[in-house]
Amino acid sequence: MKHFVYLVLAVFLFAACENVNTDIADPMDSLDLEDSLELQTRAMVLDGEGVLLGYLVSASVPYFNMMTIEDYLVTITWDGVVLQSVSMYFPESGYGGTPFALYTENYSPYGRSAWQVDGVYWTFAHTFEGYADPLEVPYTSYQSMILNEHTRFSSYSGNITGTNQSYELISIDRETLGLPETVVLPISMQWDS
């Protein structure tokens, strides 16, 4: 039954969103903010009680990307779970200190991206003109990291070399993120009229 629902959703998305990118997308890829805002007038993402969760950016079978009602870009499963989309590094072992993300100097991640790790929601601490703003003095090493939900190292030292820039991260709550405490299933899409 679950696969049938995915198939129905995929057919709906294909028919209704022909101008929406349906490739599996890394939500951290740089976005044209004007294009994202234009998409917000297209397909609304609703929970099972009709609560507006946000606006569709792109979709695939296992998950989709959307802008929440508070303008955070998230990757979320069809079961309503916000996924981790950014590797997090820590200056202290045991995941201690202020976490940060690493990107090469020619990459500018969208500043209002958000993700979840163990029930805590994260975003970039500093933004400039819509994009994440790197620290002026980047980190030169890390002592622990969370690469994804399955790959964690609580005591792993590494030096940061090359053209990597450090982006400080902060935690936020679901209300700030723009999502209700409980997402009632099923999630659906509806044209914004």
C-alpha positions as CSV (number, residue, x, y, z in Angstrom):
1,M,0.0,0.0,0.0
2,K,2.8,2.4,0.9
3,H,4.4,2.0,-2.6
4,F,1.0,2.6,-4.2
5,V,0.7,5.9,-2.3
6,Y,4.2,6.8,-3.5
7,L,3.3,6.0,-7.0
8,V,0.1,8.1,-6.8
9,L,2.1,11.0,-5.3
10,A,4.8,10.7,-8.1
11,V,2.1,10.8,-10.8
12,F,0.5,13.8,-9.2
13,L,3.8,15.6,-8.9
14,F,4.7,14.8,-12.5
15,A,1.3,16.0,-13.8
16,A,0.9,19.0,-11.6
17,C,4.4,20.3,-11.3
18,E,5.9,20.1,-14.7
19,N,8.1,23.1,-14.2
20,V,9.4,22.0,-10.8
21,N,12.7,20.2,-10.6
22,T,11.9,16.6,-9.6
23,D,15.5,15.4,-9.5
24,I,16.8,14.2,-6.2
25,A,18.3,17.4,-5.0
26,D,20.8,18.3,-2.4
27,P,18.9,21.0,-0.5
28,M,22.1,22.8,0.3
29,D,22.9,23.5,-3.3
30,S,22.8,27.2,-4.0
31,L,19.3,28.4,-5.0
32,D,18.1,31.3,-7.0
33,L,16.0,33.0,-4.3
34,E,13.7,34.6,-6.9
35,D,13.0,31.1,-8.4
36,S,12.2,29.8,-4.9
37,L,9.8,32.6,-4.2
38,E,8.1,32.0,-7.6
39,L,7.6,28.3,-6.6
40,Q,5.9,29.4,-3.4
41,T,2.9,30.5,-5.5
42,R,2.6,27.0,-7.0
43,A,2.2,23.9,-4.8
44,M,1.4,24.1,-1.2
45,V,2.4,21.2,1.1
46,L,-0.3,20.3,3.6
47,D,-0.5,17.8,6.4
48,G,-3.4,15.4,6.8
49,E,-5.5,18.0,8.7
50,G,-5.0,20.6,6.0
51,V,-2.3,22.6,8.0
52,L,0.0,24.5,5.6
53,L,3.6,23.2,6.1
54,G,5.2,25.1,3.3
55,Y,5.7,25.3,-0.4
56,L,7.2,22.6,-2.7
57,V,10.7,23.3,-4.1
58,S,11.5,19.8,-5.5
59,A,10.3,16.2,-4.9
60,S,11.3,12.6,-5.3
61,V,9.9,9.3,-3.9
62,P,11.8,9.1,-0.6
63,Y,11.6,12.8,0.3
64,F,11.0,16.3,-0.9
65,N,12.4,19.8,-0.4
66,M,10.2,22.6,0.7
67,M,10.2,26.1,2.1
68,T,8.5,26.2,5.4
69,I,6.0,28.9,6.3
70,E,8.9,30.7,8.1
71,D,11.0,30.5,4.9
72,Y,13.4,27.7,6.0
73,L,14.5,25.2,3.3
74,V,14.1,21.6,4.6
75,T,14.3,18.1,3.2
76,I,11.5,16.1,4.6
77,T,10.3,12.5,4.2
78,W,6.7,11.7,3.2
79,D,6.3,10.5,6.8
80,G,6.9,14.1,8.0
81,V,10.5,13.6,9.3
82,V,13.0,16.5,8.7
83,L,16.3,14.9,7.5
84,Q,19.9,15.8,8.2
85,S,21.3,17.4,5.0
86,V,24.5,19.0,6.3
87,S,27.6,17.4,7.9
88,M,28.4,18.9,11.3
89,Y,31.8,19.3,12.8
90,F,32.7,20.1,16.4
91,P,35.8,21.8,17.9
92,E,35.7,19.4,21.0
93,S,35.4,15.6,21.3
94,G,32.1,14.2,22.3
95,Y,30.3,16.7,20.0
96,G,31.3,19.6,22.2
97,G,31.6,23.3,21.5
98,T,29.8,25.3,18.8
99,P,29.2,23.1,15.8
100,F,30.1,24.3,12.3
101,A,29.8,23.2,8.7
102,L,32.5,23.2,6.0
103,Y,32.2,24.3,2.4
104,T,34.7,25.3,-0.2
105,E,35.2,29.0,-0.7
106,N,33.4,29.1,-4.0
107,Y,30.2,27.7,-2.6
108,S,27.5,29.7,-0.9
109,P,24.8,27.6,0.9
110,Y,21.3,29.0,1.3
111,G,21.4,30.7,4.7
112,R,17.9,29.6,5.9
113,S,18.5,25.9,5.3
114,A,17.5,23.8,8.3
115,W,17.9,20.1,9.2
116,Q,17.4,17.8,12.2
117,V,19.9,15.6,14.2
118,D,18.5,13.6,17.0
119,G,15.4,15.8,17.4
120,V,17.4,19.1,17.5
121,Y,16.9,21.4,14.5
122,W,19.9,23.4,13.1
123,T,20.6,26.2,10.8
124,F,23.4,28.6,9.9
125,A,24.1,31.2,12.6
126,H,25.1,34.0,10.2
127,T,23.6,35.1,6.9
128,F,24.3,37.8,4.3
129,E,21.9,38.6,1.4
130,G,20.1,35.3,1.8
131,Y,23.2,33.0,1.9
132,A,25.2,31.6,4.8
133,D,28.0,33.9,5.9
134,P,31.3,32.1,6.8
135,L,33.3,33.0,9.9
136,E,36.0,35.5,9.3
137,V,38.5,33.3,11.1
138,P,37.8,29.7,10.0
139,Y,38.3,26.7,12.2
140,T,41.5,24.8,11.4
141,S,40.6,21.5,13.0
142,Y,37.8,19.5,14.5
143,Q,37.6,16.8,17.2
144,S,34.3,15.1,16.4
145,M,31.7,15.1,13.6
146,I,28.3,13.9,12.5
147,L,28.4,13.3,8.8
148,N,24.8,11.8,8.5
149,E,22.4,9.9,10.7
150,H,24.5,6.7,10.4
151,T,28.1,8.1,10.4
152,R,29.3,9.7,13.6
153,F,32.6,10.1,15.3
154,S,32.6,11.3,18.9
155,S,36.4,11.4,19.0
156,Y,38.0,11.9,15.7
157,S,40.6,14.6,15.1
158,G,41.1,16.3,11.7
159,N,42.8,19.3,10.3
160,I,41.0,21.6,7.9
161,T,43.1,22.5,4.9
162,G,42.7,24.0,1.5
163,T,40.0,26.5,0.7
164,N,37.3,25.3,3.1
165,Q,35.3,27.9,4.9
166,S,33.6,27.4,8.3
167,Y,30.0,28.3,8.9
168,E,28.8,28.5,12.5
169,L,25.6,26.6,13.3
170,I,22.8,27.3,15.8
171,S,19.9,25.3,17.1
172,I,16.3,26.4,16.6
173,D,13.0,25.1,17.7
174,R,10.1,23.7,15.5
175,E,8.1,26.9,16.0
176,T,10.9,29.0,14.6
177,L,11.4,26.5,11.8
178,G,7.7,26.9,10.9
179,L,6.5,23.3,11.5
180,P,3.8,22.1,13.9
181,E,4.9,19.9,16.7
182,T,3.1,17.0,15.0
183,V,2.7,16.5,11.3
184,V,-0.5,14.6,10.7
185,L,-0.2,12.1,7.8
186,P,-0.7,11.8,4.9
187,I,1.1,14.8,3.5
188,S,-0.4,16.2,0.3
189,M,0.1,18.9,-2.3
190,Q,-2.4,21.4,-3.5
191,W,-2.2,24.3,-6.0
192,D,-2.1,27.7,-4.4
193,S,-4.9,29.7,-5.9
